[in-house]
Amino acid sequence: MHLLVGLGNPGASYALHRHNVGFMAVDAIAARWDIGPFKPRFQGLAAEGRIGTARVLLLKPATFMNESGRSVGEALRFFKAEAAAALTVFYDELDLAPFKLRIKHGGGAAGHNGIRSLDAHVGADYRRVRIGIGHPGHKERVTGHVLGNFAKAEMDPLADLLGVMADELPTLLAGDEARYLSDVALRLQP
């Protein structure tokens, strides 16, 4: 079982926030691979399905960002899965240019409260797919930027990125992270 988690805050008022790009990624995956419907489970919304031959659980924690680890920990325990082998987390990265992707395993939370919560509940050794949202330039503007909606001009590039990420997911699930990043980047070139 692959546990694919998107980080975000529940509720319509947060839906287009940059901080919710992880939820958006999981929704794009569900749409592309016809997985769903999402149902209340593991203190979040979850849906089970297949991507190619891989069995997956898509999870959007409903615990709010700062407590995401509670939901993810419950799902991992239910499936008796180890985070290092089963868990992939999609979330916003302030220090990456908008719509750029990076993948890493482990490391620190870099000020991201959702990642801090995950680390506290499941350990730090899991795959992290960081989705760039850009930095506003000044530290005092970070909260408003992260908790602000994507601009109208950003919606098409965002939709393109999320769609390609979902299309190429079998490569990531097979463990070829470098090829996944390369294929996504190549498909997004103008």
C-alpha positions in Angstrom: 0.0 0.0 0.0 1.3 3.4 -1.0 0.0 6.2 1.3 -0.2 9.4 -0.7 -0.9 12.4 1.6 -1.6 16.0 0.6 -1.1 18.6 3.3 -3.6 21.5 3.7 -6.4 22.9 5.8 -9.9 21.6 5.5 -12.8 23.8 4.5 -13.9 25.9 1.5 -12.3 29.1 2.8 -8.8 27.5 2.5 -9.4 25.7 -0.8 -7.3 28.0 -3.0 -4.6 28.9 -0.5 -1.0 28.3 -1.5 -0.7 26.3 1.8 -3.3 23.8 0.4 -1.4 22.8 -2.8 -0.9 19.4 -1.2 -4.6 18.8 -1.1 -4.8 20.1 -4.7 -2.2 17.5 -5.7 -4.1 14.6 -4.1 -7.3 15.8 -5.8 -5.6 15.9 -9.2 -4.3 12.3 -8.6 -7.8 11.2 -7.6 -9.3 12.8 -10.8 -6.6 11.4 -13.1 -6.7 7.8 -11.8 -10.5 7.7 -11.1 -10.0 7.1 -7.4 -12.8 8.0 -5.0 -15.0 9.0 -3.6 -13.3 10.4 -0.5 -14.8 9.3 2.7 -14.2 10.3 6.4 -11.4 8.1 7.7 -8.2 8.4 9.7 -9.2 11.9 11.0 -9.3 13.0 7.3 -10.8 12.3 4.0 -9.4 9.1 2.3 -9.9 7.2 -0.9 -8.5 3.8 -2.0 -7.7 2.8 -5.5 -5.0 1.7 -7.9 -2.5 3.5 -10.0 -1.3 0.9 -12.5 -0.5 -2.1 -10.4 0.1 -0.1 -7.2 -2.5 -0.1 -4.5 -2.8 3.5 -3.0 -4.6 5.3 -0.3 -5.1 9.0 -0.9 -5.4 11.0 2.3 -6.2 14.6 3.1 -5.9 15.1 6.9 -8.8 17.1 8.4 -6.9 17.9 11.5 -5.7 21.2 10.1 -2.1 21.6 9.0 -0.4 21.8 12.4 -1.8 18.4 13.5 -1.5 16.5 10.2 0.8 13.9 11.8 -2.1 12.5 13.9 -4.1 11.6 10.8 -1.1 10.2 8.9 0.1 8.2 11.9 -3.4 6.6 12.3 -3.4 5.5 8.6 0.1 4.1 8.8 -0.8 2.1 11.9 -4.0 0.8 10.4 -2.1 -0.6 7.3 0.9 -1.7 9.5 3.1 0.3 7.1 6.5 1.9 7.7 6.7 5.6 6.7 10.0 5.1 4.9 8.6 2.5 2.6 4.9 3.6 2.2 4.6 7.3 2.7 4.7 10.1 0.1 3.7 13.6 1.2 2.8 16.5 -1.1 3.1 20.0 0.3 4.0 23.6 -0.3 7.6 24.8 -0.3 8.2 28.5 0.3 11.8 28.4 -0.7 11.2 27.0 -4.2 10.2 29.0 -7.2 6.5 28.8 -8.0 5.6 25.5 -9.7 9.0 23.9 -9.3 9.2 20.4 -7.8 11.8 18.8 -5.5 11.8 15.5 -3.8 13.7 14.6 -0.7 13.7 12.0 2.1 14.1 13.0 5.7 15.5 16.2 6.8 14.1 19.0 8.9 10.8 20.7 8.7 12.2 24.1 7.5 9.5 26.0 9.4 6.6 24.0 7.9 4.2 23.1 10.7 2.6 20.2 8.8 5.9 18.6 8.3 6.9 19.2 11.9 3.7 17.4 13.0 4.4 14.5 10.7 8.0 14.2 11.9 6.7 14.1 15.5 4.1 11.4 14.8 5.7 9.1 12.2 9.5 10.1 12.2 11.3 12.1 9.6 12.1 9.3 7.1 9.6 9.5 4.3 9.4 10.8 0.7 8.6 14.5 0.5 7.4 16.0 -2.8 7.8 19.8 -2.3 5.8 22.0 -4.6 7.2 25.5 -5.0 5.0 28.5 -4.1 7.7 31.1 -4.1 8.8 33.5 -1.3 7.2 36.9 -1.0 10.6 38.5 -0.4 10.1 39.7 3.1 9.8 37.6 6.3 6.9 39.7 7.6 4.8 38.9 4.4 5.3 35.1 4.6 2.1 34.3 6.5 -0.1 36.3 4.2 1.5 34.8 1.2 1.2 31.2 2.3 -2.4 31.7 3.6 -3.4 33.7 0.5 -5.1 32.4 -2.6 -3.2 31.6 -5.8 -3.5 34.6 -8.2 -5.8 34.2 -11.2 -2.7 34.3 -13.4 -1.2 31.3 -11.5 -4.2 29.1 -12.0 -3.4 27.7 -15.4 0.3 26.9 -14.6 -0.9 25.4 -11.4 -3.4 23.2 -13.1 -0.9 22.2 -15.7 1.7 21.2 -13.0 -0.8 19.2 -11.0 -2.1 17.4 -14.0 1.3 16.4 -15.2 2.4 15.3 -11.7 -0.7 13.0 -11.5 -0.1 11.6 -15.1 3.5 10.7 -14.3 2.8 9.2 -10.8 3.5 5.6 -11.8 7.2 6.5 -12.3 7.4 8.0 -8.8 5.6 5.0 -7.3 8.1 2.7 -9.0 10.8 4.5 -7.1 12.4 6.4 -10.0 12.3 9.9 -8.5 14.9 11.4 -10.8 13.0 10.3 -13.9 9.7 11.5 -12.4 11.1 15.0 -11.9 12.6 15.0 -15.3 9.5 13.8 -17.1 7.3 16.4 -15.3 9.8 19.2 -16.2 10.0 18.1 -19.8 6.2 18.0 -20.2 5.9 21.4 -18.8 8.3 23.1 -21.1 6.7 25.7 -23.4 
